[in-house]
Amino acid sequence: MVREVIGFLGGRGTVVDMTVGAGGHAEALLEAGVGLLVGVDRDPSALALASERLAMFGQRFRPVHARFSEIDANVADRAIDGVLLDLGVSSMQLDQPDRGFSYREDGPLDMRMDREGPSAADLVNGMPQGELADLIFEFGQEPKSRRIASAIVRARSRSPIETTDQLAGIVVGAVGRRPGGPHPARRTFQALRIAVNRELEELAASLPQAVELLTPGGRVVVIAYHSLEDRIAKQTFRADDRVAVLTKRPLQPSEDEVRANPRARSAKLRAAERVAKVQEAA
Ligand SMILES: C[S@@+](CC[C@H](N)C(=O)[O-])C[C@H]1O[C@@H](n2cnc3c(N)ncnc32)[C@H](O)[C@@H]1O
């Protein structure tokens, strides 16, 4: 949703792209006249790619390796006119089998964006069955979560589940596969990724910090791909009297954009603007 992002943030002084990824939005923002773009990512390999792509902008691009929940510790030294969060996993991460995000190709069951902390294999092999089922139900919105968790626990009692192929096979064995339908492991993989990277906690912690850093008139733009993320953005903006909501309803990609990039299908964009400080009554 590059056009919409430019509409909200183009031409501003300092913008923090908290999910710089391969640098697509960042490049468009720099081309649209943003003075300084601080590009944050928790994945060092994404940051290396973005730095290479954006080298032509010299000092106007500043890469920062951090989680976006740590944003105020990393950019508190300057006035911020815009913040962008384009959430979730990047195509680059999905397409690298060794990162373990995808059920389409075999790889280690990892899913850690920054390769720190417990991996998806640690969760799948170590969580009690009930907790695993709840996680798959809540984060994956998977109605067959109990059947899947039970199959996982049966399989791991024979040998540890270490690869994406093993997990995808266990899910298919538990719930079957409809010809022409979506892959049955899709929701389970999504749930594990969200849990491994603590994606909802990260978002909930970072939005109030982002708002605090904004100058009056500064804007925060969130692109969510999951209804739970979108709900956090919607409720945080509504409840925060430091911002005015700019998108009554979330913006969604055009049919053309979805045709060109099917992964954009579920995207919802919300934006809010920092208002001037309200004077406390004496
Ligand atoms: C959808 S991609 C962003 C793509 C980017 N907008 C572009 O145009 O190339 C999301 C990126 O956010 C990063 N990310 C996800 N959660 C993060 C977090 N809590 N802190 C920092 N980066 C995060 C991921 O590593 C990934 O590179």
The ligand as an ORCA input file, in Angstrom:
! r2SCAN-3c Opt
* xyz 0 1
  C       6.147     -6.973      6.147
  S       7.858     -6.774      6.426
  C       8.168     -5.110      6.014
  C       8.419     -4.890      4.567
  C       8.838     -3.461      4.249
  N       7.799     -2.500      4.557
  C       9.236     -3.311      2.786
  O       8.665     -2.457      2.098
  O      10.154     -4.018      2.349
  C       7.966     -6.746      8.160
  C       9.371     -6.572      8.712
  O       9.237     -6.203     10.080
  C      10.208     -6.831     10.845
  N       9.665     -6.925     12.201
  C       8.611     -7.651     12.611
  N       8.404     -7.472     13.924
  C       9.347     -6.584     14.346
  C       9.642     -5.986     15.595
  N       8.935     -6.270     16.705
  N      10.660     -5.112     15.673
  C      11.394     -4.800     14.539
  N      11.179     -5.358     13.335
  C      10.150     -6.232     13.236
  C      10.424     -8.168     10.190
  O      11.708     -8.664     10.485
  C      10.249     -7.811      8.705
  O      11.488     -7.533      8.100
*
